[in-house]
Amino acid sequence: MAECSQDGCENVAAVRLYIPWDADRDVCTAHGRALVQQDGVVAEPLDGAEKDWS
């Protein structure tokens, strides 16, 4: 599994974020919860990452 794409984060990526004004990125659940609060951002769970949802 890949690491979260957020700078300084070493958690496993579990969510793909589709961001209208920026590139799509794979992030951990913690960053996914925070970033998906922004208008237009859509989150999709990554295949095989179910165990990393915490």
PyMOL Python script that loads the backbone (N, CA, C, O; Angstrom):
from pymol import cmd

cmd.read_pdbstr("""\
ATOM      1  N   MET A   1       0.846  -1.187   0.000  1.00  0.00           N
ATOM      2  CA  MET A   1       0.000   0.000   0.000  1.00  0.00           C
ATOM      3  C   MET A   1       0.887   1.244   0.000  1.00  0.00           C
ATOM      4  O   MET A   1       1.993   1.242   0.540  1.00  0.00           O
ATOM      5  N   ALA A   2       0.386   2.273  -0.603  1.00  0.00           N
ATOM      6  CA  ALA A   2       1.121   3.529  -0.702  1.00  0.00           C
ATOM      7  C   ALA A   2       0.927   4.374   0.559  1.00  0.00           C
ATOM      8  O   ALA A   2      -0.038   4.204   1.304  1.00  0.00           O
ATOM      9  N   GLU A   3       1.862   5.276   0.768  1.00  0.00           N
ATOM     10  CA  GLU A   3       1.752   6.208   1.882  1.00  0.00           C
ATOM     11  C   GLU A   3       0.833   7.371   1.507  1.00  0.00           C
ATOM     12  O   GLU A   3       0.616   7.656   0.329  1.00  0.00           O
ATOM     13  N   CYS A   4       0.309   8.021   2.513  1.00  0.00           N
ATOM     14  CA  CYS A   4      -0.495   9.227   2.350  1.00  0.00           C
ATOM     15  C   CYS A   4       0.332  10.272   1.591  1.00  0.00           C
ATOM     16  O   CYS A   4       1.528  10.419   1.840  1.00  0.00           O
ATOM     17  N   SER A   5      -0.298  10.985   0.678  1.00  0.00           N
ATOM     18  CA  SER A   5       0.419  11.963  -0.139  1.00  0.00           C
ATOM     19  C   SER A   5       0.601  13.320   0.549  1.00  0.00           C
ATOM     20  O   SER A   5       1.265  14.197  -0.003  1.00  0.00           O
ATOM     21  N   GLN A   6       0.033  13.507   1.724  1.00  0.00           N
ATOM     22  CA  GLN A   6       0.194  14.769   2.448  1.00  0.00           C
ATOM     23  C   GLN A   6       1.611  14.850   3.020  1.00  0.00           C
ATOM     24  O   GLN A   6       2.132  13.867   3.547  1.00  0.00           O
ATOM     25  N   ASP A   7       2.222  16.016   2.914  1.00  0.00           N
ATOM     26  CA  ASP A   7       3.584  16.218   3.399  1.00  0.00           C
ATOM     27  C   ASP A   7       3.706  15.851   4.869  1.00  0.00           C
ATOM     28  O   ASP A   7       2.889  16.265   5.692  1.00  0.00           O
ATOM     29  N   GLY A   8       4.722  15.077   5.191  1.00  0.00           N
ATOM     30  CA  GLY A   8       5.017  14.720   6.565  1.00  0.00           C
ATOM     31  C   GLY A   8       4.188  13.592   7.149  1.00  0.00           C
ATOM     32  O   GLY A   8       4.402  13.206   8.298  1.00  0.00           O
ATOM     33  N   CYS A   9       3.252  13.056   6.388  1.00  0.00           N
ATOM     34  CA  CYS A   9       2.401  11.984   6.889  1.00  0.00           C
ATOM     35  C   CYS A   9       2.939  10.637   6.401  1.00  0.00           C
ATOM     36  O   CYS A   9       3.198  10.455   5.211  1.00  0.00           O
ATOM     37  N   GLU A  10       3.100   9.705   7.328  1.00  0.00           N
ATOM     38  CA  GLU A  10       3.614   8.382   6.981  1.00  0.00           C
ATOM     39  C   GLU A  10       2.544   7.300   7.081  1.00  0.00           C
ATOM     40  O   GLU A  10       2.857   6.113   6.990  1.00  0.00           O
ATOM     41  N   ASN A  11       1.283   7.695   7.269  1.00  0.00           N
ATOM     42  CA  ASN A  11       0.185   6.734   7.354  1.00  0.00           C
ATOM     43  C   ASN A  11      -0.090   6.123   5.983  1.00  0.00           C
ATOM     44  O   ASN A  11       0.299   6.678   4.955  1.00  0.00           O
ATOM     45  N   VAL A  12      -0.755   4.991   5.981  1.00  0.00           N
ATOM     46  CA  VAL A  12      -1.121   4.301   4.744  1.00  0.00           C
ATOM     47  C   VAL A  12      -2.283   5.035   4.074  1.00  0.00           C
ATOM     48  O   VAL A  12      -3.238   5.428   4.744  1.00  0.00           O
ATOM     49  N   ALA A  13      -2.205   5.218   2.773  1.00  0.00           N
ATOM     50  CA  ALA A  13      -3.298   5.832   2.016  1.00  0.00           C
ATOM     51  C   ALA A  13      -4.471   4.858   1.949  1.00  0.00           C
ATOM     52  O   ALA A  13      -4.285   3.679   1.648  1.00  0.00           O
ATOM     53  N   ALA A  14      -5.673   5.347   2.228  1.00  0.00           N
ATOM     54  CA  ALA A  14      -6.870   4.516   2.214  1.00  0.00           C
ATOM     55  C   ALA A  14      -7.997   5.139   1.407  1.00  0.00           C
ATOM     56  O   ALA A  14      -9.021   4.497   1.175  1.00  0.00           O
ATOM     57  N   VAL A  15      -7.819   6.385   0.975  1.00  0.00           N
ATOM     58  CA  VAL A  15      -8.878   7.135   0.292  1.00  0.00           C
ATOM     59  C   VAL A  15      -8.279   7.895  -0.884  1.00  0.00           C
ATOM     60  O   VAL A  15      -7.215   8.501  -0.759  1.00  0.00           O
ATOM     61  N   ARG A  16      -8.961   7.865  -2.024  1.00  0.00           N
ATOM     62  CA  ARG A  16      -8.582   8.717  -3.156  1.00  0.00           C
ATOM     63  C   ARG A  16      -9.517   9.924  -3.139  1.00  0.00           C
ATOM     64  O   ARG A  16     -10.740   9.785  -3.114  1.00  0.00           O
ATOM     65  N   LEU A  17      -8.913  11.106  -3.153  1.00  0.00           N
ATOM     66  CA  LEU A  17      -9.697  12.334  -3.193  1.00  0.00           C
ATOM     67  C   LEU A  17      -9.672  12.903  -4.601  1.00  0.00           C
ATOM     68  O   LEU A  17      -8.614  13.022  -5.219  1.00  0.00           O
ATOM     69  N   TYR A  18     -10.837  13.248  -5.093  1.00  0.00           N
ATOM     70  CA  TYR A  18     -10.978  13.927  -6.375  1.00  0.00           C
ATOM     71  C   TYR A  18     -11.228  15.388  -6.050  1.00  0.00           C
ATOM     72  O   TYR A  18     -12.266  15.742  -5.490  1.00  0.00           O
ATOM     73  N   ILE A  19     -10.258  16.244  -6.409  1.00  0.00           N
ATOM     74  CA  ILE A  19     -10.277  17.655  -6.033  1.00  0.00           C
ATOM     75  C   ILE A  19     -10.379  18.482  -7.303  1.00  0.00           C
ATOM     76  O   ILE A  19      -9.460  18.467  -8.123  1.00  0.00           O
ATOM     77  N   PRO A  20     -11.485  19.208  -7.483  1.00  0.00           N
ATOM     78  CA  PRO A  20     -11.706  19.930  -8.741  1.00  0.00           C
ATOM     79  C   PRO A  20     -10.618  20.945  -9.093  1.00  0.00           C
ATOM     80  O   PRO A  20     -10.337  21.146 -10.275  1.00  0.00           O
ATOM     81  N   TRP A  21     -10.004  21.584  -8.109  1.00  0.00           N
ATOM     82  CA  TRP A  21      -9.038  22.654  -8.371  1.00  0.00           C
ATOM     83  C   TRP A  21      -7.584  22.187  -8.255  1.00  0.00           C
ATOM     84  O   TRP A  21      -6.664  22.997  -8.360  1.00  0.00           O
ATOM     85  N   ASP A  22      -7.375  20.886  -8.039  1.00  0.00           N
ATOM     86  CA  ASP A  22      -6.025  20.363  -7.840  1.00  0.00           C
ATOM     87  C   ASP A  22      -5.976  18.917  -8.358  1.00  0.00           C
ATOM     88  O   ASP A  22      -6.991  18.368  -8.787  1.00  0.00           O
ATOM     89  N   ALA A  23      -4.804  18.324  -8.313  1.00  0.00           N
ATOM     90  CA  ALA A  23      -4.645  16.939  -8.754  1.00  0.00           C
ATOM     91  C   ALA A  23      -5.315  15.988  -7.757  1.00  0.00           C
ATOM     92  O   ALA A  23      -5.388  16.277  -6.563  1.00  0.00           O
ATOM     93  N   ASP A  24      -5.799  14.858  -8.262  1.00  0.00           N
ATOM     94  CA  ASP A  24      -6.333  13.822  -7.384  1.00  0.00           C
ATOM     95  C   ASP A  24      -5.198  13.317  -6.510  1.00  0.00           C
ATOM     96  O   ASP A  24      -4.038  13.336  -6.921  1.00  0.00           O
ATOM     97  N   ARG A  25      -5.529  12.864  -5.299  1.00  0.00           N
ATOM     98  CA  ARG A  25      -4.481  12.358  -4.409  1.00  0.00           C
ATOM     99  C   ARG A  25      -5.003  11.252  -3.528  1.00  0.00           C
ATOM    100  O   ARG A  25      -6.189  11.201  -3.202  1.00  0.00           O
ATOM    101  N   ASP A  26      -4.106  10.368  -3.146  1.00  0.00           N
ATOM    102  CA  ASP A  26      -4.417   9.281  -2.223  1.00  0.00           C
ATOM    103  C   ASP A  26      -3.927   9.693  -0.844  1.00  0.00           C
ATOM    104  O   ASP A  26      -2.764  10.056  -0.670  1.00  0.00           O
ATOM    105  N   VAL A  27      -4.823   9.634   0.134  1.00  0.00           N
ATOM    106  CA  VAL A  27      -4.500  10.085   1.486  1.00  0.00           C
ATOM    107  C   VAL A  27      -4.978   9.079   2.516  1.00  0.00           C
ATOM    108  O   VAL A  27      -5.759   8.178   2.208  1.00  0.00           O
ATOM    109  N   CYS A  28      -4.502   9.241   3.744  1.00  0.00           N
ATOM    110  CA  CYS A  28      -4.957   8.404   4.860  1.00  0.00           C
ATOM    111  C   CYS A  28      -6.363   8.841   5.265  1.00  0.00           C
ATOM    112  O   CYS A  28      -6.855   9.874   4.809  1.00  0.00           O
ATOM    113  N   THR A  29      -6.993   8.061   6.109  1.00  0.00           N
ATOM    114  CA  THR A  29      -8.361   8.391   6.509  1.00  0.00           C
ATOM    115  C   THR A  29      -8.434   9.706   7.273  1.00  0.00           C
ATOM    116  O   THR A  29      -9.403  10.450   7.116  1.00  0.00           O
ATOM    117  N   ALA A  30      -7.443  10.009   8.088  1.00  0.00           N
ATOM    118  CA  ALA A  30      -7.464  11.260   8.854  1.00  0.00           C
ATOM    119  C   ALA A  30      -7.443  12.472   7.929  1.00  0.00           C
ATOM    120  O   ALA A  30      -8.237  13.396   8.108  1.00  0.00           O
ATOM    121  N   HIS A  31      -6.556  12.481   6.953  1.00  0.00           N
ATOM    122  CA  HIS A  31      -6.509  13.600   6.016  1.00  0.00           C
ATOM    123  C   HIS A  31      -7.737  13.603   5.112  1.00  0.00           C
ATOM    124  O   HIS A  31      -8.231  14.665   4.732  1.00  0.00           O
ATOM    125  N   GLY A  32      -8.225  12.421   4.771  1.00  0.00           N
ATOM    126  CA  GLY A  32      -9.437  12.339   3.956  1.00  0.00           C
ATOM    127  C   GLY A  32     -10.626  12.977   4.652  1.00  0.00           C
ATOM    128  O   GLY A  32     -11.392  13.709   4.027  1.00  0.00           O
ATOM    129  N   ARG A  33     -10.788  12.705   5.947  1.00  0.00           N
ATOM    130  CA  ARG A  33     -11.903  13.292   6.712  1.00  0.00           C
ATOM    131  C   ARG A  33     -11.826  14.811   6.717  1.00  0.00           C
ATOM    132  O   ARG A  33     -12.846  15.489   6.596  1.00  0.00           O
ATOM    133  N   ALA A  34     -10.637  15.336   6.854  1.00  0.00           N
ATOM    134  CA  ALA A  34     -10.478  16.791   6.905  1.00  0.00           C
ATOM    135  C   ALA A  34     -10.676  17.436   5.534  1.00  0.00           C
ATOM    136  O   ALA A  34     -11.385  18.435   5.417  1.00  0.00           O
ATOM    137  N   LEU A  35     -10.062  16.877   4.508  1.00  0.00           N
ATOM    138  CA  LEU A  35     -10.089  17.496   3.188  1.00  0.00           C
ATOM    139  C   LEU A  35     -11.428  17.366   2.480  1.00  0.00           C
ATOM    140  O   LEU A  35     -11.778  18.219   1.664  1.00  0.00           O
ATOM    141  N   VAL A  36     -12.183  16.313   2.778  1.00  0.00           N
ATOM    142  CA  VAL A  36     -13.468  16.116   2.111  1.00  0.00           C
ATOM    143  C   VAL A  36     -14.516  17.128   2.582  1.00  0.00           C
ATOM    144  O   VAL A  36     -15.590  17.224   1.988  1.00  0.00           O
ATOM    145  N   GLN A  37     -14.216  17.874   3.630  1.00  0.00           N
ATOM    146  CA  GLN A  37     -15.131  18.901   4.124  1.00  0.00           C
ATOM    147  C   GLN A  37     -15.214  20.096   3.173  1.00  0.00           C
ATOM    148  O   GLN A  37     -16.140  20.902   3.275  1.00  0.00           O
ATOM    149  N   GLN A  38     -14.267  20.218   2.259  1.00  0.00           N
ATOM    150  CA  GLN A  38     -14.250  21.329   1.315  1.00  0.00           C
ATOM    151  C   GLN A  38     -15.235  21.067   0.182  1.00  0.00           C
ATOM    152  O   GLN A  38     -15.371  19.934  -0.280  1.00  0.00           O
ATOM    153  N   ASP A  39     -15.920  22.113  -0.265  1.00  0.00           N
ATOM    154  CA  ASP A  39     -16.907  21.987  -1.341  1.00  0.00           C
ATOM    155  C   ASP A  39     -16.287  21.389  -2.592  1.00  0.00           C
ATOM    156  O   ASP A  39     -15.219  21.816  -3.030  1.00  0.00           O
ATOM    157  N   GLY A  40     -16.955  20.409  -3.160  1.00  0.00           N
ATOM    158  CA  GLY A  40     -16.548  19.818  -4.425  1.00  0.00           C
ATOM    159  C   GLY A  40     -15.607  18.644  -4.319  1.00  0.00           C
ATOM    160  O   GLY A  40     -15.384  17.955  -5.314  1.00  0.00           O
ATOM    161  N   VAL A  41     -15.040  18.385  -3.142  1.00  0.00           N
ATOM    162  CA  VAL A  41     -14.106  17.266  -2.980  1.00  0.00           C
ATOM    163  C   VAL A  41     -14.900  15.981  -2.779  1.00  0.00           C
ATOM    164  O   VAL A  41     -15.822  15.930  -1.964  1.00  0.00           O
ATOM    165  N   VAL A  42     -14.536  14.952  -3.523  1.00  0.00           N
ATOM    166  CA  VAL A  42     -15.214  13.664  -3.443  1.00  0.00           C
ATOM    167  C   VAL A  42     -14.189  12.611  -3.010  1.00  0.00           C
ATOM    168  O   VAL A  42     -13.077  12.563  -3.536  1.00  0.00           O
ATOM    169  N   ALA A  43     -14.572  11.774  -2.051  1.00  0.00           N
ATOM    170  CA  ALA A  43     -13.692  10.718  -1.553  1.00  0.00           C
ATOM    171  C   ALA A  43     -14.181   9.358  -2.031  1.00  0.00           C
ATOM    172  O   ALA A  43     -15.382   9.092  -2.078  1.00  0.00           O
ATOM    173  N   GLU A  44     -13.221   8.501  -2.387  1.00  0.00           N
ATOM    174  CA  GLU A  44     -13.518   7.128  -2.787  1.00  0.00           C
ATOM    175  C   GLU A  44     -12.550   6.198  -2.053  1.00  0.00           C
ATOM    176  O   GLU A  44     -11.337   6.388  -2.138  1.00  0.00           O
ATOM    177  N   PRO A  45     -13.062   5.198  -1.334  1.00  0.00           N
ATOM    178  CA  PRO A  45     -12.173   4.251  -0.660  1.00  0.00           C
ATOM    179  C   PRO A  45     -11.307   3.505  -1.677  1.00  0.00           C
ATOM    180  O   PRO A  45     -11.785   3.137  -2.750  1.00  0.00           O
ATOM    181  N   LEU A  46     -10.055   3.288  -1.346  1.00  0.00           N
ATOM    182  CA  LEU A  46      -9.161   2.531  -2.210  1.00  0.00           C
ATOM    183  C   LEU A  46      -9.407   1.040  -2.019  1.00  0.00           C
ATOM    184  O   LEU A  46      -9.645   0.584  -0.900  1.00  0.00           O
ATOM    185  N   ASP A  47      -9.350   0.284  -3.107  1.00  0.00           N
ATOM    186  CA  ASP A  47      -9.513  -1.171  -3.030  1.00  0.00           C
ATOM    187  C   ASP A  47      -8.443  -1.767  -2.120  1.00  0.00           C
ATOM    188  O   ASP A  47      -7.266  -1.422  -2.223  1.00  0.00           O
ATOM    189  N   GLY A  48      -8.856  -2.653  -1.241  1.00  0.00           N
ATOM    190  CA  GLY A  48      -7.932  -3.328  -0.363  1.00  0.00           C
ATOM    191  C   GLY A  48      -7.508  -2.534   0.858  1.00  0.00           C
ATOM    192  O   GLY A  48      -6.667  -3.002   1.625  1.00  0.00           O
ATOM    193  N   ALA A  49      -8.058  -1.356   1.061  1.00  0.00           N
ATOM    194  CA  ALA A  49      -7.647  -0.506   2.190  1.00  0.00           C
ATOM    195  C   ALA A  49      -8.619  -0.558   3.357  1.00  0.00           C
ATOM    196  O   ALA A  49      -8.527   0.261   4.271  1.00  0.00           O
ATOM    197  N   GLU A  50      -9.541  -1.501   3.344  1.00  0.00           N
ATOM    198  CA  GLU A  50     -10.573  -1.556   4.387  1.00  0.00           C
ATOM    199  C   GLU A  50      -9.964  -1.617   5.788  1.00  0.00           C
ATOM    200  O   GLU A  50     -10.488  -1.003   6.717  1.00  0.00           O
ATOM    201  N   LYS A  51      -8.867  -2.349   5.946  1.00  0.00           N
ATOM    202  CA  LYS A  51      -8.263  -2.500   7.281  1.00  0.00           C
ATOM    203  C   LYS A  51      -7.628  -1.198   7.766  1.00  0.00           C
ATOM    204  O   LYS A  51      -7.350  -1.067   8.958  1.00  0.00           O
ATOM    205  N   ASP A  52      -7.392  -0.237   6.878  1.00  0.00           N
ATOM    206  CA  ASP A  52      -6.776   1.018   7.250  1.00  0.00           C
ATOM    207  C   ASP A  52      -7.795   2.113   7.584  1.00  0.00           C
ATOM    208  O   ASP A  52      -7.417   3.251   7.863  1.00  0.00           O
ATOM    209  N   TRP A  53      -9.082   1.767   7.555  1.00  0.00           N
ATOM    210  CA  TRP A  53     -10.107   2.737   7.914  1.00  0.00           C
ATOM    211  C   TRP A  53     -10.189   2.787   9.434  1.00  0.00           C
ATOM    212  O   TRP A  53     -10.754   1.900  10.074  1.00  0.00           O
ATOM    213  N   SER A  54      -9.621   3.831   9.989  1.00  0.00           N
ATOM    214  CA  SER A  54      -9.638   3.992  11.448  1.00  0.00           C
ATOM    215  C   SER A  54      -9.731   5.445  11.820  1.00  0.00           C
ATOM    216  O   SER A  54      -9.758   5.779  13.004  1.00  0.00           O
TER     217      SER A  54
END
""", "prot")
cmd.dss("prot")
cmd.show_as("cartoon", "prot")
cmd.util.cbc("prot")
cmd.orient("prot")
